[in-house]
Protein backbone atom coordinates (compact mmCIF):
# COMPACT_ATOMS: atom_id res chain seq x y z
CA UNK A 1 0.00 0.00 0.00
CA UNK A 2 1.44 3.44 -0.92
CA UNK A 3 2.34 5.57 2.10
CA UNK A 4 -0.19 8.27 1.13
CA UNK A 5 -3.04 5.76 1.21
CA UNK A 6 -1.72 4.20 4.41
CA UNK A 7 -1.69 7.62 6.04
CA UNK A 8 -5.31 8.24 5.02
CA UNK A 9 -6.22 4.84 6.45
CA UNK A 10 -4.75 5.96 9.77
CA UNK A 11 -6.51 9.34 9.65
CA UNK A 12 -9.78 7.81 8.49
CA UNK A 13 -10.66 6.32 11.87
CA UNK A 14 -10.23 9.66 13.63
CA UNK A 15 -12.18 11.50 10.94
CA UNK A 16 -15.02 8.98 11.01
CA UNK A 17 -15.30 9.37 14.76
CA UNK A 18 -15.18 13.17 14.49
CA UNK A 19 -18.17 13.23 12.12
CA UNK A 20 -20.22 10.59 13.96
CA UNK A 21 -22.17 13.22 15.94
CA UNK A 22 -25.29 15.10 14.86
CA UNK A 23 -24.22 17.69 12.31
CA UNK A 24 -24.53 20.69 14.61
CA UNK A 25 -22.32 18.97 17.20
CA UNK A 26 -19.43 18.21 14.85
CA UNK A 27 -16.25 19.97 15.96
CA UNK A 28 -15.16 21.53 12.67
CA UNK A 29 -11.64 22.38 13.79
CA UNK A 30 -11.00 18.89 15.10
CA UNK A 31 -12.47 17.21 12.02
CA UNK A 32 -10.35 19.42 9.74
CA UNK A 33 -7.26 18.46 11.74
CA UNK A 34 -8.16 14.79 11.29
CA UNK A 35 -8.14 15.39 7.52
CA UNK A 36 -4.71 16.97 7.89
CA UNK A 37 -3.44 13.82 9.61
CA UNK A 38 -3.48 12.16 6.19
CA UNK A 39 -0.67 14.56 5.26
CA UNK A 40 1.10 14.61 8.63
CA UNK A 41 0.47 11.32 10.48
CA UNK A 42 2.25 12.55 13.62
CA UNK A 43 -0.04 15.57 13.91
CA UNK A 44 -1.48 16.09 17.41
CA UNK A 45 -4.89 17.80 16.98
CA UNK A 46 -5.04 18.83 20.63
CA UNK A 47 -1.95 20.98 20.22
CA UNK A 48 -3.73 23.09 17.62
CA UNK A 49 -7.02 23.16 19.49
CA UNK A 50 -5.13 24.49 22.49
CA UNK A 51 -3.58 27.16 20.29
CA UNK A 52 -7.04 28.27 19.16
CA UNK A 53 -8.12 28.50 22.79
CA UNK A 54 -5.07 30.59 23.67
CA UNK A 55 -5.70 32.94 20.79
CA UNK A 56 -9.38 33.23 21.69
CA UNK A 57 -8.49 34.18 25.25
CA UNK A 58 -6.12 36.84 23.97
CA UNK A 59 -8.71 38.09 21.50
CA UNK A 60 -11.36 38.31 24.23
CA UNK A 61 -9.21 40.86 26.05
CA UNK A 62 -9.29 43.09 22.97
CA UNK A 63 -13.02 43.06 22.33
CA UNK A 64 -14.96 46.26 22.90
CA UNK A 65 -16.98 46.58 26.07
CA UNK A 66 -20.10 47.19 24.03
CA UNK A 67 -20.21 44.28 21.61
CA UNK A 68 -21.85 45.85 18.62
CA UNK A 69 -21.43 43.43 15.69
CA UNK A 70 -19.38 45.77 13.50
CA UNK A 71 -17.05 46.55 16.39
CA UNK A 72 -16.58 42.85 17.11
CA UNK A 73 -15.80 42.20 13.44
CA UNK A 74 -13.29 45.05 13.46
CA UNK A 75 -11.59 43.55 16.52
CA UNK A 76 -11.53 40.10 14.89
CA UNK A 77 -9.96 41.52 11.75
CA UNK A 78 -7.32 43.45 13.63
CA UNK A 79 -6.40 40.42 15.72
CA UNK A 80 -6.36 37.83 12.92
CA UNK A 81 -4.72 39.86 10.17
CA UNK A 82 -2.71 42.57 11.94
CA UNK A 83 -1.70 40.87 15.18
CA UNK A 84 -1.44 37.22 14.11
CA UNK A 85 -0.49 38.02 10.51
CA UNK A 86 -2.78 35.63 8.63
CA UNK A 87 -3.18 36.21 4.90
CA UNK A 88 -4.53 34.59 1.77
CA UNK A 89 -2.04 32.62 -0.29
CA UNK A 90 -2.35 34.43 -3.61
CA UNK A 91 1.06 33.24 -4.84
CA UNK A 92 0.42 29.48 -4.54
CA UNK A 93 -3.33 29.16 -4.19
CA UNK A 94 -3.40 25.46 -5.15
CA UNK A 95 -0.75 24.30 -2.71
CA UNK A 96 -2.39 21.42 -0.79
CA UNK A 97 -0.97 22.84 2.44
CA UNK A 98 -3.52 25.66 2.15
CA UNK A 99 -6.20 23.05 2.87
CA UNK A 100 -4.50 21.40 5.85
CA UNK A 101 -5.63 23.26 8.95
CA UNK A 102 -2.43 22.61 10.93
CA UNK A 103 -0.35 24.00 8.07
CA UNK A 104 -2.62 27.04 7.84
CA UNK A 105 -2.19 27.73 11.56
CA UNK A 106 1.57 27.19 11.40
CA UNK A 107 2.25 29.15 8.21
CA UNK A 108 -0.54 31.72 8.81
CA UNK A 109 -1.42 31.30 5.17
CA UNK A 110 -4.52 29.80 3.59
CA UNK A 111 -7.40 29.85 1.14
CA UNK A 112 -10.93 31.18 1.69
CA UNK A 113 -12.36 28.08 3.36
CA UNK A 114 -9.49 27.44 5.77
CA UNK A 115 -9.10 31.10 6.71
CA UNK A 116 -12.87 31.14 7.24
CA UNK A 117 -12.50 28.12 9.52
CA UNK A 118 -10.01 30.00 11.67
CA UNK A 119 -12.30 33.05 11.73
CA UNK A 120 -15.38 30.96 12.59
CA UNK A 121 -13.58 29.12 15.37
CA UNK A 122 -12.24 32.25 17.04
CA UNK A 123 -15.57 34.05 16.69
CA UNK A 124 -17.36 31.08 18.28
CA UNK A 125 -14.93 30.99 21.18
CA UNK A 126 -15.52 34.64 22.04
CA UNK A 127 -19.31 34.29 21.90
CA UNK A 128 -19.90 35.76 18.44
CA UNK A 129 -21.24 32.86 16.33
CA UNK A 130 -21.04 33.06 12.56
CA UNK A 131 -22.09 30.85 9.63
CA UNK A 132 -20.11 29.64 6.66
CA UNK A 133 -21.52 30.64 3.27
CA UNK A 134 -20.46 28.37 0.41
CA UNK A 135 -20.76 30.54 -2.67
CA UNK A 136 -19.69 28.87 -5.91
CA UNK A 137 -15.97 29.43 -6.36
CA UNK A 138 -15.54 31.37 -3.13
CA UNK A 139 -16.26 30.98 0.58
CA UNK A 140 -17.41 33.75 2.92
CA UNK A 141 -19.16 34.02 6.30
CA UNK A 142 -22.11 35.76 7.84
CA UNK A 143 -22.63 36.83 11.48
CA UNK A 144 -25.55 35.11 13.20
CA UNK A 145 -27.26 38.45 13.82
CA UNK A 146 -30.86 39.09 12.84
CA UNK A 147 -31.42 41.66 10.08
CA UNK A 148 -27.67 41.96 9.41
CA UNK A 149 -27.14 41.01 5.76
CA UNK A 150 -23.41 41.54 5.69
CA UNK A 151 -20.81 38.96 4.67
CA UNK A 152 -17.18 38.62 5.69
CA UNK A 153 -14.44 37.60 3.26
CA UNK A 154 -11.70 35.94 5.30
CA UNK A 155 -9.42 35.63 2.26
CA UNK A 156 -9.42 39.40 1.79
CA UNK A 157 -8.56 40.41 5.37
CA UNK A 158 -12.13 40.19 6.63
CA UNK A 159 -13.55 42.62 4.10
CA UNK A 160 -17.24 43.30 4.65
CA UNK A 161 -19.51 42.60 1.68
CA UNK A 162 -23.15 43.06 0.78
CA UNK A 163 -24.99 40.77 -1.63
CA UNK A 164 -24.10 42.96 -4.62
CA UNK A 165 -20.44 42.83 -3.61
CA UNK A 166 -20.64 39.03 -3.47
CA UNK A 167 -21.98 38.96 -7.01
CA UNK A 168 -19.16 41.23 -8.22
CA UNK A 169 -16.62 39.02 -6.47
CA UNK A 170 -17.98 35.97 -8.31
CA UNK A 171 -17.88 37.83 -11.62
CA UNK A 172 -14.23 38.67 -10.99
CA UNK A 173 -13.48 35.02 -10.22
CA UNK A 174 -15.29 33.61 -13.27
CA UNK A 175 -14.48 36.47 -15.62
CA UNK A 176 -18.06 36.76 -16.83
CA UNK A 177 -21.48 37.96 -15.64
CA UNK A 178 -22.91 35.84 -12.84
CA UNK A 179 -26.49 35.79 -11.57
CA UNK A 180 -26.28 35.40 -7.79
CA UNK A 181 -28.99 32.99 -6.63
CA UNK A 182 -30.44 33.11 -3.13
CA UNK A 183 -29.10 29.60 -2.42
CA UNK A 184 -25.57 30.85 -3.12
CA UNK A 185 -25.78 32.83 0.11
CA UNK A 186 -27.31 30.04 2.20
CA UNK A 187 -25.37 28.73 5.23
CA UNK A 188 -23.60 25.41 4.86
CA UNK A 189 -23.87 22.62 7.40
CA UNK A 190 -20.79 21.31 9.15
CA UNK A 191 -20.82 18.22 6.94
CA UNK A 192 -21.10 20.36 3.82
CA UNK A 193 -18.21 22.49 5.02
CA UNK A 194 -15.97 19.44 5.43
CA UNK A 195 -17.07 17.98 2.09
CA UNK A 196 -16.12 21.24 0.39
CA UNK A 197 -12.73 21.22 2.08
CA UNK A 198 -12.14 17.66 0.90
CA UNK A 199 -13.40 18.46 -2.58
CA UNK A 200 -10.87 21.27 -2.86
CA UNK A 201 -8.13 18.79 -2.03
CA UNK A 202 -9.57 16.25 -4.46
CA UNK A 203 -9.44 18.76 -7.33
CA UNK A 204 -5.87 19.70 -6.46
CA UNK A 205 -4.70 16.10 -6.36
CA UNK A 206 -6.44 15.23 -9.63
CA UNK A 207 -4.85 18.23 -11.35
CA UNK A 208 -1.47 17.24 -9.93
CA UNK A 209 -2.02 13.65 -11.11
CA UNK A 210 -1.77 12.22 -7.61
CA UNK A 211 -4.56 9.60 -7.75
CA UNK A 212 -3.80 7.85 -4.47
CA UNK A 213 -4.19 11.08 -2.50
CA UNK A 214 -7.38 11.85 -4.45
CA UNK A 215 -8.82 8.50 -3.42
CA UNK A 216 -8.43 9.42 0.23
CA UNK A 217 -10.34 12.68 -0.21
CA UNK A 218 -13.19 10.91 -2.03
CA UNK A 219 -13.38 8.33 0.74
CA UNK A 220 -13.73 11.17 3.24
CA UNK A 221 -16.53 12.76 1.21
CA UNK A 222 -18.36 9.45 1.04
CA UNK A 223 -18.07 9.03 4.80
CA UNK A 224 -19.98 12.30 5.05
CA UNK A 225 -22.41 11.68 2.20
CA UNK A 226 -22.56 7.97 1.25
CA UNK A 227 -25.10 8.58 -1.52
CA UNK A 228 -23.19 11.21 -3.46
CA UNK A 229 -23.09 8.93 -6.48
CA UNK A 230 -20.86 11.19 -8.54
CA UNK A 231 -18.15 10.60 -5.94
CA UNK A 232 -18.61 6.83 -6.27
CA UNK A 233 -18.23 7.27 -10.02
CA UNK A 234 -15.08 9.38 -9.64
CA UNK A 235 -13.56 6.89 -7.24
CA UNK A 236 -14.36 4.10 -9.68
CA UNK A 237 -12.69 6.00 -12.52
CA UNK A 238 -9.53 6.54 -10.50
CA UNK A 239 -9.47 2.90 -9.49
CA UNK A 240 -9.91 1.99 -13.15
CA UNK A 241 -6.89 4.13 -14.08
CA UNK A 242 -4.93 2.35 -11.35
CA UNK A 243 -6.04 -0.99 -12.85
CA UNK A 244 -7.72 -2.00 -9.60
CA UNK A 245 -10.47 -3.72 -11.55
CA UNK A 246 -12.54 -5.32 -8.80
CA UNK A 247 -12.79 -2.16 -6.70
CA UNK A 248 -13.45 -0.06 -9.79
CA UNK A 249 -16.18 -2.43 -10.96
CA UNK A 250 -18.02 -2.19 -7.63
CA UNK A 251 -18.10 1.61 -7.67
CA UNK A 252 -19.01 2.00 -11.34
CA UNK A 253 -21.76 -0.60 -11.16
CA UNK A 254 -23.20 1.09 -8.07
CA UNK A 255 -23.16 4.42 -9.92
CA UNK A 256 -25.09 3.26 -13.01
CA UNK A 257 -27.55 1.27 -10.90
CA UNK A 258 -28.37 4.42 -8.93
CA UNK A 259 -28.32 6.67 -12.03
CA UNK A 260 -29.51 4.61 -15.01
CA UNK A 261 -30.41 7.77 -16.97
CA UNK A 262 -27.15 9.61 -16.32
CA UNK A 263 -25.59 11.10 -19.49
CA UNK A 264 -22.33 9.21 -18.92
CA UNK A 265 -23.97 5.79 -18.43
CA UNK A 266 -22.88 4.57 -21.88
CA UNK A 267 -19.25 5.46 -21.20
CA UNK A 268 -19.32 3.75 -17.81
CA UNK A 269 -20.86 0.62 -19.33
CA UNK A 270 -18.08 0.56 -21.92
CA UNK A 271 -15.48 0.67 -19.16
CA UNK A 272 -17.21 -2.18 -17.35
CA UNK A 273 -17.18 -4.27 -20.52
CA UNK A 274 -13.51 -3.45 -21.03
CA UNK A 275 -12.69 -4.64 -17.52
CA UNK A 276 -14.65 -7.83 -18.12
CA UNK A 277 -12.52 -8.53 -21.20
CA UNK A 278 -9.24 -7.67 -19.48
CA UNK A 279 -9.61 -8.82 -15.85
N, C-alpha and C positions, 0 to 999 in steps of 0.2 A: 504494500500500500504506500503511495507517495506520501511524504511527510505532510504536505499541505492538507491532504484528506484525513490523515491521522490526527492532525491538530484539530480539524473541525469535529471529528468524532469525539475528541476529548471535550471540546467546548459545547458540543451539542447537548450533553446531559445537563450542564448548568443552564443553558439557554432554555431548554424544555421546561425545567423546573421554574425558571424565572417567569415564564409566560403561562404557567398552569393556573394562575389566579383569575378571578373575574377581571375583565378588561380594565375597569377603573382602578383596580388594585395592583396592576402591574407596575413594578418599579422600573421606569424607563431607563434611568441611568444605569442601574445594575444590569438590566437586560442588554443594553448597548455594550457594556463592558464584557458581558459573556460573549457577544459576537466578536469583540476584539481579541478574545482569548484564542480564536482560530489563527490569528496572526502572531500573537505573543503568548504561547502556552503557559509561561511562568507568571503571567499577569495576575496580580492580587487585586480583585475589584474593591475590597474594603479600603485599601490604601487611597484609591481615588474617591470613593464615597466620603472618606474622612476629609479629604482635601476640599470637597464641595461644602461640607459642613463648616470647615474652618473659614472658607471664603464667605459663606453666608453669615457667619457670626460677625465677621469684619464688616461686611456690607451693612448689616443691621445697625451698626453704630453710625453709619453715614446717612441713614434715611432721615428725611425731614420729620419734624415732630407732627406736623399735620400731613397725613398721608394722602394728599390729593394725587389721583392717578398720574397726571403728567409730571408731577414732581418726583414720584417714585420711579417712573421711567427714566427721567433725567439722571437720577442717582444711580440706577442700574447701568445706564450707558457710560457714565463717568467711571464707575467702578470696573466694569468689564473691559472697556476699550482703552481708557486712559490709565487707570491704575494697574490692571492686570496685563494689559497690552495685547488682548486678543484681536485678531484681524482675519479677514477672508483671504484665502489663498488664491489670488488672481493669477499668480505666475505658474502654478502647477495644479490647476483645479481638479484634474482627474488622477491625482496621486491617491492610491488607496488609503494612505495614512490619514487623509482628510475625513475618512468615514469611520476610523477606529477611535472611539471616544477617549481612550487613554492617550493616544498619540496627539489628539486635539488638545487635551489638557496639558500635556507635556510641552508641546511645541507652540501652543497658544495660536494655532492656525487651523482653519477648517473651512467647510463649505456651509451653505445655508442651513441644512438640516442639523448638522452637528453643532454649529454655533447656536442655533435655536434651542437645541437640547440643553446646552449649558445655561442659556438665558432662562429657559423654562424652569430648570432645576433650582437656580438661585432665587428666582422670583417666588417659587413655591415655598422655599425654605424661609423666606422673610414675610410670608403671609400675603403675597400678592399673586394669586393664581392667574395663569394665562393658558391659552389654548394654541395648539399648533394648527396652522392653516396650510393645507397641502395644495397650493396652486399648481397647475401644470408647469413644469420647468423651473419652479422656484418655490421656496418654502419661507413662510412668514409666520407671525404670531398675532394673537389678539388678546388684550386684557379681558378677564372675566368681569367686566363692569357693564351694567345695564346702560343702554342708550349711548354707548361709547364705540362708535364705528371707526376705530382707528387701528391700524395694523403696524407691526414693528418688524423691520427687516434686519435681522441679526447679522447678515452678511455685509451690510452697508452701515456698520457702526450703530445699529439700533435706530436707523432713520424711521421717522413716523410717516405712514402713508394712509391716504384715503382710498376708497375703491377705484377712483379714476387714476390715481397714481399706480395702483396695482396693475391696472390694464396697460398703462404706458410701460411699466416695467416688463410685462410679458411681451409687448410689441418690440421692445428693445432686444429681448432675448431671442425671439423668433424671427426678427427682421421683417415682419409683415403685420398688417392689421389683425388684431385679435378681439373677438367678442367675449368679454368677461361674463361667464355664466354665474348665477347665484351659487351653484354648487362648488364653484372654484374657490369660494371664500368660506366654505363650511369647515368646521373643526374636524380634525382627524381623531380617530380613537387611538389608544396606545398601540394596539395591534397593527393598525394601519401605519402608524408612525414607524414602527420597527420594520414592517414589510417594505416601506419606501426606502429606509436606510439600507436594507439588504438588496433591494432592487438596484440602487445606485452602485453598490459593489458588484453586483452581477453584471451590469452593463460595462463597468470598467474592465472586469476580468475577461469578458467576451471580446471586447475591443483589443485587449492586450494578448489575446489568444492564450489564455491561461484557463483551460477548461476544468481542471481539477478544482481550482479555487471557485470557479463559477458554480460547480455542482454543490459545494457547501452552502453557498448563498441561497440557491434554489431550495435545498433541503430545509433551510431555516424558514423560508417563506411558506413552504408547505406545512411546516409545524404550526404556523400561525393560521393558515387558510388552506386546509387539506383539499378543498374542492376548487381551487384556482386551477382549472384544467389547462390553461395555457402554460402554467409552470410545469405541469406534468409533461406536456408536449416538449417544452424546451429542454427539460432534463433528459427526456428520451432522445432528443436529437443530439445532445452532447454525448450521451452514452453510445449512440450509434457511431459518432465520429471517433470515439475511443475504441470502437469495435467490441464493446461489452454488449453482445447481442441479446442475451437473456434479459438483462436489466432494461435495455432499451425497448425490447419487445413489450415488456409489461407496461411501461409508461405510455408508449404510443398506442397500444391496444386500448388502454383505459381512456386515453384522450378521445379516440374516434368513437368509442362506445358511448361516451358522455356527450359527444358533439357530432352526431352523424351527419349533420347538415353544414358543418364548418367548411369554409372555402378551401382549406388546405387538406381536406380528407383524402382526396385522390393522391396527393403527393405522399401523405403518410402511409397509405395503403401500398403504394409502390415500394417504399422503404421496407415495409413489413415483408412484402414478397421477396425483395432482394435478400433480406436476412434469412428467409426460409430457404433460399437457393444456396446461400453461402454461410452456413451455420458456423 
